[in-house]
């Protein structure tokens, strides 16, 4: 008897079987109440890959007993949308699930508006990208956005244990889940990939094994041997963008261009690549070379105007420039440290001399009284305190001795001295 893959066999059928999304699926919560009442708005599920967006859409359809049609934005267009709308006109309550809805262009998304607005279809879109940027405002305003969270290491472990206990084939074997670090790391927290890795590992075991022990070393060996099996679903999207970003960050333009070519050859969205380079230009290059952010932003605007195939040249220019640039993550570290500090500290009052004084009462209370207008001073701009009392002298930004940040470091040393 031919069985579907383990990941498909273990696909949850009920809300309570879905791991890691308790914020949505707790009994008595608004989402569950909505399912029980069978009153569904159109929805967008936003979250990383492998967290259950497609599964949740299918569970919604099963729970509410609605007709369900699914299409992929990579392989479908307006023709397929119209076919589903035609079906929905004779099958009230039809749910149209669109995977990777962010891949639809404006015209394709526009074609959904009328049917969504009139209630001919209930749209459920799944996206790994921020819908604020990728879904047109007219469609987004007609949808409720639900954020699905990344799965934790413990979530993945629970999913694997459930498969070992309940799967029709696995429960017949004696399996010990001793280590899970390798599965979690290789899968990137993707439930489907985790189950695929478990299945691949089990394929390497002989039928004579009385007890199978799952270890990190065994999983790594199996994954290397069966790498084609592991990637056969074509879900290399996040692995390759990760390799691309790390190549640019590491200063290797040749590797960066190779991974860029892999993405372009695979049909990756050029806006996705350009957007990642904008983030990288600020996070990894920062003030060591402020022009990097300007070029990355210009790249994003340019590829939208030009399109493929010429956009490949612009992407290559930007990727090689960023890879060859001096790097600093000081601005990235500074805001993370400041946010962490603020989250763990009480809100400190703004010093009186830094407060605005638009009213007479505020002036009488000495708001702004001792403020030193920086342009009235030369060099040290009055050497004034800008942090609240209690944390004066606290530092978050540590510019590096590289590129433009070296000049910033010298400027700050001259201005503030030891402080």
One Martini backbone bead per residue (centre of mass of N, CA, C, O) as a GRO file, in nm:
protein
  419
    1UNK     BB    1   0.094   0.038   0.025
    2UNK     BB    2   0.053   0.372  -0.056
    3UNK     BB    3   0.194   0.644   0.112
    4UNK     BB    4   0.218   0.930   0.229
    5UNK     BB    5   0.391   1.142   0.369
    6UNK     BB    6   0.441   1.215   0.691
    7UNK     BB    7   0.354   1.515   0.687
    8UNK     BB    8   0.072   1.441   0.568
    9UNK     BB    9  -0.022   1.234   0.782
   10UNK     BB   10   0.025   1.474   1.022
   11UNK     BB   11  -0.190   1.654   0.948
   12UNK     BB   12  -0.397   1.849   1.088
   13UNK     BB   13  -0.767   1.843   1.168
   14UNK     BB   14  -0.748   2.021   1.430
   15UNK     BB   15  -0.687   2.287   1.625
   16UNK     BB   16  -0.558   2.116   1.873
   17UNK     BB   17  -0.320   1.994   1.668
   18UNK     BB   18  -0.184   2.272   1.671
   19UNK     BB   19   0.129   2.402   1.701
   20UNK     BB   20   0.226   2.729   1.838
   21UNK     BB   21  -0.098   2.876   1.828
   22UNK     BB   22  -0.241   2.959   2.104
   23UNK     BB   23  -0.317   3.263   2.055
   24UNK     BB   24  -0.552   3.152   1.851
   25UNK     BB   25  -0.647   2.835   1.971
   26UNK     BB   26  -0.780   2.888   2.219
   27UNK     BB   27  -1.020   2.813   2.410
   28UNK     BB   28  -1.247   3.090   2.373
   29UNK     BB   29  -1.143   3.233   2.155
   30UNK     BB   30  -1.211   3.425   1.883
   31UNK     BB   31  -1.136   3.219   1.664
   32UNK     BB   32  -1.302   2.978   1.768
   33UNK     BB   33  -1.574   3.124   1.779
   34UNK     BB   34  -1.585   3.176   1.476
   35UNK     BB   35  -1.595   2.877   1.395
   36UNK     BB   36  -1.850   2.799   1.556
   37UNK     BB   37  -2.029   3.024   1.396
   38UNK     BB   38  -1.942   3.042   1.089
   39UNK     BB   39  -1.797   3.342   1.080
   40UNK     BB   40  -1.618   3.452   0.803
   41UNK     BB   41  -1.357   3.620   0.720
   42UNK     BB   42  -1.128   3.746   0.554
   43UNK     BB   43  -0.779   3.625   0.531
   44UNK     BB   44  -0.446   3.659   0.679
   45UNK     BB   45  -0.156   3.457   0.689
   46UNK     BB   46   0.129   3.540   0.895
   47UNK     BB   47   0.440   3.362   0.840
   48UNK     BB   48   0.651   3.133   0.857
   49UNK     BB   49   0.760   2.852   0.750
   50UNK     BB   50   0.600   2.565   0.881
   51UNK     BB   51   0.345   2.669   1.093
   52UNK     BB   52   0.032   2.630   0.948
   53UNK     BB   53  -0.128   2.785   0.721
   54UNK     BB   54  -0.252   2.565   0.543
   55UNK     BB   55  -0.370   2.395   0.768
   56UNK     BB   56  -0.557   2.611   0.890
   57UNK     BB   57  -0.730   2.646   0.639
   58UNK     BB   58  -0.835   2.351   0.636
   59UNK     BB   59  -0.956   2.357   0.920
   60UNK     BB   60  -1.158   2.579   0.868
   61UNK     BB   61  -1.317   2.426   0.650
   62UNK     BB   62  -1.389   2.174   0.817
   63UNK     BB   63  -1.526   2.314   1.063
   64UNK     BB   64  -1.735   2.487   0.860
   65UNK     BB   65  -1.816   2.331   0.602
   66UNK     BB   66  -1.651   2.429   0.348
   67UNK     BB   67  -1.564   2.501   0.054
   68UNK     BB   68  -1.239   2.409  -0.105
   69UNK     BB   69  -0.986   2.620  -0.255
   70UNK     BB   70  -0.655   2.585  -0.408
   71UNK     BB   71  -0.379   2.812  -0.468
   72UNK     BB   72  -0.086   2.928  -0.636
   73UNK     BB   73   0.091   3.217  -0.703
   74UNK     BB   74   0.313   3.079  -0.883
   75UNK     BB   75   0.095   2.898  -1.081
   76UNK     BB   76  -0.114   3.136  -1.085
   77UNK     BB   77  -0.405   3.332  -1.197
   78UNK     BB   78  -0.678   3.484  -1.320
   79UNK     BB   79  -0.802   3.228  -1.437
   80UNK     BB   80  -0.817   3.068  -1.166
   81UNK     BB   81  -0.983   3.273  -1.013
   82UNK     BB   82  -1.237   3.265  -1.200
   83UNK     BB   83  -1.298   2.966  -1.157
   84UNK     BB   84  -1.357   2.988  -0.852
   85UNK     BB   85  -1.578   3.201  -0.869
   86UNK     BB   86  -1.767   3.027  -1.041
   87UNK     BB   87  -1.798   2.806  -0.830
   88UNK     BB   88  -1.900   2.993  -0.590
   89UNK     BB   89  -2.177   3.078  -0.723
   90UNK     BB   90  -2.277   2.755  -0.664
   91UNK     BB   91  -2.096   2.764  -0.373
   92UNK     BB   92  -2.159   2.864  -0.090
   93UNK     BB   93  -1.876   2.958   0.112
   94UNK     BB   94  -1.624   2.966  -0.039
   95UNK     BB   95  -1.285   2.882  -0.008
   96UNK     BB   96  -0.994   3.076  -0.090
   97UNK     BB   97  -0.670   2.955  -0.120
   98UNK     BB   98  -0.358   3.152  -0.110
   99UNK     BB   99  -0.045   3.086  -0.176
  100UNK     BB  100   0.166   3.333  -0.176
  101UNK     BB  101   0.014   3.619  -0.224
  102UNK     BB  102   0.268   3.813  -0.266
  103UNK     BB  103   0.306   3.715  -0.578
  104UNK     BB  104   0.089   3.889  -0.654
  105UNK     BB  105  -0.017   4.121  -0.842
  106UNK     BB  106  -0.227   4.380  -0.872
  107UNK     BB  107  -0.419   4.256  -1.084
  108UNK     BB  108  -0.467   3.990  -0.932
  109UNK     BB  109  -0.577   4.122  -0.673
  110UNK     BB  110  -0.807   4.284  -0.806
  111UNK     BB  111  -0.973   4.023  -0.900
  112UNK     BB  112  -1.081   3.973  -0.591
  113UNK     BB  113  -1.252   4.208  -0.480
  114UNK     BB  114  -1.548   4.162  -0.563
  115UNK     BB  115  -1.585   3.875  -0.430
  116UNK     BB  116  -1.511   3.967  -0.145
  117UNK     BB  117  -1.713   4.201  -0.106
  118UNK     BB  118  -1.975   4.009  -0.178
  119UNK     BB  119  -1.912   3.703  -0.068
  120UNK     BB  120  -1.846   3.475  -0.274
  121UNK     BB  121  -1.575   3.475  -0.118
  122UNK     BB  122  -1.337   3.333   0.108
  123UNK     BB  123  -1.039   3.463   0.194
  124UNK     BB  124  -0.715   3.286   0.213
  125UNK     BB  125  -0.403   3.407   0.292
  126UNK     BB  126  -0.053   3.332   0.241
  127UNK     BB  127   0.241   3.470   0.420
  128UNK     BB  128   0.593   3.573   0.470
  129UNK     BB  129   0.505   3.862   0.426
  130UNK     BB  130   0.433   4.177   0.470
  131UNK     BB  131   0.113   4.281   0.394
  132UNK     BB  132   0.158   4.592   0.386
  133UNK     BB  133   0.350   4.552   0.119
  134UNK     BB  134   0.200   4.296  -0.060
  135UNK     BB  135  -0.092   4.404  -0.008
  136UNK     BB  136  -0.339   4.561  -0.116
  137UNK     BB  137  -0.531   4.786   0.047
  138UNK     BB  138  -0.815   4.698  -0.054
  139UNK     BB  139  -0.777   4.401   0.040
  140UNK     BB  140  -0.670   4.433   0.330
  141UNK     BB  141  -0.932   4.587   0.440
  142UNK     BB  142  -1.100   4.294   0.392
  143UNK     BB  143  -0.894   4.176   0.608
  144UNK     BB  144  -0.782   3.953   0.846
  145UNK     BB  145  -0.494   3.954   1.044
  146UNK     BB  146  -0.284   3.667   1.111
  147UNK     BB  147  -0.033   3.571   1.338
  148UNK     BB  148   0.224   3.341   1.301
  149UNK     BB  149   0.440   3.158   1.481
  150UNK     BB  150   0.724   3.045   1.556
  151UNK     BB  151   0.873   2.754   1.615
  152UNK     BB  152   0.985   2.577   1.864
  153UNK     BB  153   1.173   2.336   1.984
  154UNK     BB  154   0.938   2.208   2.147
  155UNK     BB  155   0.734   2.190   1.920
  156UNK     BB  156   0.898   1.994   1.745
  157UNK     BB  157   0.917   1.771   1.951
  158UNK     BB  158   0.608   1.722   1.974
  159UNK     BB  159   0.564   1.646   1.677
  160UNK     BB  160   0.753   1.399   1.674
  161UNK     BB  161   0.619   1.240   1.907
  162UNK     BB  162   0.342   1.218   1.773
  163UNK     BB  163   0.440   1.053   1.530
  164UNK     BB  164   0.554   0.813   1.690
  165UNK     BB  165   0.276   0.742   1.832
  166UNK     BB  166   0.049   0.776   1.566
  167UNK     BB  167   0.165   0.664   1.329
  168UNK     BB  168   0.101   0.391   1.136
  169UNK     BB  169   0.418   0.315   1.122
  170UNK     BB  170   0.579   0.421   1.377
  171UNK     BB  171   0.413   0.267   1.608
  172UNK     BB  172   0.557  -0.017   1.523
  173UNK     BB  173   0.805   0.108   1.645
  174UNK     BB  174   1.118   0.148   1.819
  175UNK     BB  175   1.141   0.485   1.933
  176UNK     BB  176   1.403   0.723   2.016
  177UNK     BB  177   1.411   1.066   2.119
  178UNK     BB  178   1.711   1.194   2.204
  179UNK     BB  179   1.764   1.408   1.962
  180UNK     BB  180   1.686   1.761   1.810
  181UNK     BB  181   1.887   1.978   1.707
  182UNK     BB  182   1.927   1.902   1.407
  183UNK     BB  183   1.635   1.921   1.314
  184UNK     BB  184   1.587   2.213   1.397
  185UNK     BB  185   1.818   2.343   1.236
  186UNK     BB  186   1.759   2.227   0.946
  187UNK     BB  187   1.448   2.332   0.947
  188UNK     BB  188   1.395   2.613   1.091
  189UNK     BB  189   1.108   2.538   1.230
  190UNK     BB  190   0.989   2.330   1.026
  191UNK     BB  191   0.756   2.091   1.036
  192UNK     BB  192   0.781   1.952   0.761
  193UNK     BB  193   1.091   1.917   0.763
  194UNK     BB  194   1.109   1.758   1.025
  195UNK     BB  195   0.947   1.510   0.925
  196UNK     BB  196   1.131   1.454   0.681
  197UNK     BB  197   1.387   1.397   0.848
  198UNK     BB  198   1.274   1.163   1.005
  199UNK     BB  199   1.212   0.988   0.757
  200UNK     BB  200   1.501   0.977   0.645
  201UNK     BB  201   1.630   0.846   0.887
  202UNK     BB  202   1.452   0.585   0.884
  203UNK     BB  203   1.551   0.489   0.595
  204UNK     BB  204   1.852   0.418   0.713
  205UNK     BB  205   1.722   0.190   0.854
  206UNK     BB  206   1.706  -0.125   0.942
  207UNK     BB  207   1.485  -0.391   0.982
  208UNK     BB  208   1.664  -0.521   1.229
  209UNK     BB  209   1.604  -0.297   1.407
  210UNK     BB  210   1.472  -0.287   1.727
  211UNK     BB  211   1.605   0.000   1.793
  212UNK     BB  212   1.552   0.350   1.752
  213UNK     BB  213   1.794   0.617   1.760
  214UNK     BB  214   1.775   0.963   1.781
  215UNK     BB  215   2.038   1.159   1.648
  216UNK     BB  216   2.231   1.410   1.542
  217UNK     BB  217   2.436   1.245   1.378
  218UNK     BB  218   2.229   1.077   1.218
  219UNK     BB  219   2.080   1.312   1.084
  220UNK     BB  220   2.318   1.442   0.938
  221UNK     BB  221   2.391   1.197   0.765
  222UNK     BB  222   2.113   1.163   0.626
  223UNK     BB  223   2.092   1.448   0.503
  224UNK     BB  224   2.348   1.429   0.324
  225UNK     BB  225   2.261   1.171   0.162
  226UNK     BB  226   1.941   1.308   0.123
  227UNK     BB  227   1.923   1.605   0.004
  228UNK     BB  228   1.719   1.577  -0.228
  229UNK     BB  229   1.484   1.485  -0.056
  230UNK     BB  230   1.476   1.733   0.135
  231UNK     BB  231   1.439   1.939  -0.141
  232UNK     BB  232   1.195   1.840  -0.330
  233UNK     BB  233   0.981   2.080  -0.257
  234UNK     BB  234   1.149   2.362  -0.308
  235UNK     BB  235   1.237   2.485  -0.003
  236UNK     BB  236   1.502   2.711  -0.057
  237UNK     BB  237   1.443   3.004  -0.005
  238UNK     BB  238   1.574   3.046   0.291
  239UNK     BB  239   1.851   2.920   0.246
  240UNK     BB  240   1.953   3.107   0.013
  241UNK     BB  241   1.915   3.385   0.144
  242UNK     BB  242   2.106   3.318   0.374
  243UNK     BB  243   2.360   3.272   0.201
  244UNK     BB  244   2.361   3.550   0.072
  245UNK     BB  245   2.380   3.728   0.325
  246UNK     BB  246   2.640   3.592   0.441
  247UNK     BB  247   2.820   3.664   0.199
  248UNK     BB  248   2.796   3.968   0.219
  249UNK     BB  249   2.880   3.995   0.516
  250UNK     BB  250   3.164   3.834   0.449
  251UNK     BB  251   3.286   3.961   0.169
  252UNK     BB  252   3.161   3.771  -0.092
  253UNK     BB  253   3.088   3.836  -0.417
  254UNK     BB  254   3.087   3.555  -0.551
  255UNK     BB  255   2.882   3.418  -0.367
  256UNK     BB  256   2.659   3.626  -0.400
  257UNK     BB  257   2.618   3.580  -0.708
  258UNK     BB  258   2.549   3.285  -0.696
  259UNK     BB  259   2.293   3.310  -0.513
  260UNK     BB  260   2.153   3.507  -0.695
  261UNK     BB  261   2.133   3.317  -0.939
  262UNK     BB  262   1.967   3.100  -0.798
  263UNK     BB  263   1.720   3.280  -0.748
  264UNK     BB  264   1.665   3.370  -1.039
  265UNK     BB  265   1.643   3.081  -1.161
  266UNK     BB  266   1.394   3.017  -0.946
  267UNK     BB  267   1.200   3.285  -0.941
  268UNK     BB  268   1.256   3.506  -0.762
  269UNK     BB  269   1.169   3.783  -0.603
  270UNK     BB  270   1.316   4.086  -0.658
  271UNK     BB  271   1.200   4.240  -0.413
  272UNK     BB  272   1.300   4.050  -0.195
  273UNK     BB  273   1.601   4.091  -0.248
  274UNK     BB  274   1.611   4.403  -0.225
  275UNK     BB  275   1.498   4.421   0.064
  276UNK     BB  276   1.728   4.262   0.201
  277UNK     BB  277   1.951   4.473   0.122
  278UNK     BB  278   1.846   4.704   0.291
  279UNK     BB  279   1.877   4.570   0.563
  280UNK     BB  280   2.180   4.501   0.535
  281UNK     BB  281   2.290   4.792   0.496
  282UNK     BB  282   2.215   4.861   0.798
  283UNK     BB  283   2.299   4.614   0.977
  284UNK     BB  284   2.611   4.549   0.838
  285UNK     BB  285   2.714   4.855   0.757
  286UNK     BB  286   2.606   5.131   0.794
  287UNK     BB  287   2.834   5.386   0.898
  288UNK     BB  288   3.075   5.275   0.733
  289UNK     BB  289   2.854   5.303   0.470
  290UNK     BB  290   2.594   5.502   0.389
  291UNK     BB  291   2.567   5.440   0.074
  292UNK     BB  292   2.441   5.156   0.090
  293UNK     BB  293   2.147   5.241   0.149
  294UNK     BB  294   2.107   5.409  -0.104
  295UNK     BB  295   2.160   5.184  -0.312
  296UNK     BB  296   1.949   4.980  -0.211
  297UNK     BB  297   1.706   5.165  -0.255
  298UNK     BB  298   1.758   5.214  -0.558
  299UNK     BB  299   1.731   4.918  -0.634
  300UNK     BB  300   1.437   4.876  -0.559
  301UNK     BB  301   1.322   5.093  -0.750
  302UNK     BB  302   1.451   4.985  -1.017
  303UNK     BB  303   1.329   4.692  -1.035
  304UNK     BB  304   1.039   4.788  -1.063
  305UNK     BB  305   1.078   4.949  -1.330
  306UNK     BB  306   1.239   4.728  -1.505
  307UNK     BB  307   1.278   4.441  -1.453
  308UNK     BB  308   1.286   4.158  -1.616
  309UNK     BB  309   1.620   4.090  -1.687
  310UNK     BB  310   1.774   4.365  -1.606
  311UNK     BB  311   1.764   4.351  -1.287
  312UNK     BB  312   2.015   4.171  -1.250
  313UNK     BB  313   2.226   4.402  -1.271
  314UNK     BB  314   2.140   4.567  -1.025
  315UNK     BB  315   2.167   4.339  -0.819
  316UNK     BB  316   2.469   4.285  -0.871
  317UNK     BB  317   2.581   4.560  -0.804
  318UNK     BB  318   2.477   4.569  -0.512
  319UNK     BB  319   2.592   4.305  -0.401
  320UNK     BB  320   2.896   4.367  -0.460
  321UNK     BB  321   2.909   4.629  -0.299
  322UNK     BB  322   2.825   4.519  -0.021
  323UNK     BB  323   3.043   4.297  -0.004
  324UNK     BB  324   3.289   4.524  -0.046
  325UNK     BB  325   3.220   4.658   0.209
  326UNK     BB  326   3.228   4.802   0.485
  327UNK     BB  327   3.163   4.695   0.828
  328UNK     BB  328   2.868   4.754   1.052
  329UNK     BB  329   2.662   4.682   1.363
  330UNK     BB  330   2.625   4.926   1.563
  331UNK     BB  331   2.332   5.023   1.513
  332UNK     BB  332   2.197   4.751   1.568
  333UNK     BB  333   2.303   4.717   1.858
  334UNK     BB  334   2.199   4.982   1.979
  335UNK     BB  335   1.887   4.936   1.951
  336UNK     BB  336   1.877   4.666   2.101
  337UNK     BB  337   1.994   4.769   2.369
  338UNK     BB  338   1.787   4.995   2.416
  339UNK     BB  339   1.532   4.819   2.416
  340UNK     BB  340   1.622   4.635   2.646
  341UNK     BB  341   1.657   4.858   2.856
  342UNK     BB  342   1.367   4.976   2.843
  343UNK     BB  343   1.215   4.702   2.917
  344UNK     BB  344   1.387   4.695   3.217
  345UNK     BB  345   1.288   4.994   3.270
  346UNK     BB  346   1.188   5.265   3.389
  347UNK     BB  347   1.034   5.558   3.308
  348UNK     BB  348   1.215   5.828   3.248
  349UNK     BB  349   1.244   6.149   3.285
  350UNK     BB  350   1.249   6.437   3.126
  351UNK     BB  351   1.439   6.683   3.121
  352UNK     BB  352   1.354   7.005   3.153
  353UNK     BB  353   1.554   7.127   2.924
  354UNK     BB  354   1.408   6.921   2.697
  355UNK     BB  355   1.145   7.052   2.714
  356UNK     BB  356   0.862   7.168   2.607
  357UNK     BB  357   0.712   7.529   2.597
  358UNK     BB  358   0.398   7.626   2.486
  359UNK     BB  359   0.330   7.729   2.778
  360UNK     BB  360   0.323   7.921   3.058
  361UNK     BB  361   0.323   7.697   3.267
  362UNK     BB  362   0.573   7.551   3.160
  363UNK     BB  363   0.763   7.789   3.202
  364UNK     BB  364   0.711   7.813   3.514
  365UNK     BB  365   0.830   7.502   3.534
  366UNK     BB  366   1.107   7.510   3.354
  367UNK     BB  367   1.065   7.449   3.072
  368UNK     BB  368   1.360   7.484   2.888
  369UNK     BB  369   1.549   7.685   3.050
  370UNK     BB  370   1.853   7.522   3.022
  371UNK     BB  371   1.876   7.526   2.731
  372UNK     BB  372   2.128   7.457   2.479
  373UNK     BB  373   2.187   7.598   2.188
  374UNK     BB  374   2.399   7.453   1.975
  375UNK     BB  375   2.455   7.703   1.769
  376UNK     BB  376   2.585   7.885   2.015
  377UNK     BB  377   2.812   7.676   1.986
  378UNK     BB  378   3.152   7.553   1.979
  379UNK     BB  379   3.199   7.211   1.917
  380UNK     BB  380   3.031   7.110   2.205
  381UNK     BB  381   2.735   7.223   2.222
  382UNK     BB  382   2.751   7.278   2.556
  383UNK     BB  383   2.777   7.012   2.704
  384UNK     BB  384   2.510   6.841   2.732
  385UNK     BB  385   2.245   6.679   2.880
  386UNK     BB  386   2.027   6.398   2.741
  387UNK     BB  387   1.999   6.219   2.971
  388UNK     BB  388   1.861   6.085   3.222
  389UNK     BB  389   1.851   6.049   3.536
  390UNK     BB  390   2.058   5.751   3.613
  391UNK     BB  391   2.200   5.724   3.292
  392UNK     BB  392   2.446   5.880   3.287
  393UNK     BB  393   2.683   5.752   3.048
  394UNK     BB  394   2.527   5.581   2.876
  395UNK     BB  395   2.589   5.322   2.626
  396UNK     BB  396   2.512   5.206   2.277
  397UNK     BB  397   2.712   5.347   2.079
  398UNK     BB  398   2.989   5.171   1.891
  399UNK     BB  399   3.199   5.272   1.690
  400UNK     BB  400   3.411   5.181   1.449
  401UNK     BB  401   3.743   5.130   1.303
  402UNK     BB  402   3.566   5.207   1.021
  403UNK     BB  403   3.540   5.403   0.794
  404UNK     BB  404   3.307   5.637   0.879
  405UNK     BB  405   3.316   5.549   1.183
  406UNK     BB  406   3.591   5.665   1.248
  407UNK     BB  407   3.497   5.961   1.235
  408UNK     BB  408   3.275   5.937   1.444
  409UNK     BB  409   3.458   5.851   1.677
  410UNK     BB  410   3.630   6.110   1.675
  411UNK     BB  411   3.403   6.313   1.719
  412UNK     BB  412   3.299   6.198   1.992
  413UNK     BB  413   3.567   6.228   2.144
  414UNK     BB  414   3.587   6.538   2.113
  415UNK     BB  415   3.305   6.612   2.234
  416UNK     BB  416   3.298   6.398   2.507
  417UNK     BB  417   3.527   6.227   2.563
  418UNK     BB  418   3.495   6.007   2.811
  419UNK     BB  419   3.174   6.012   2.781
   0.00000   0.00000   0.00000
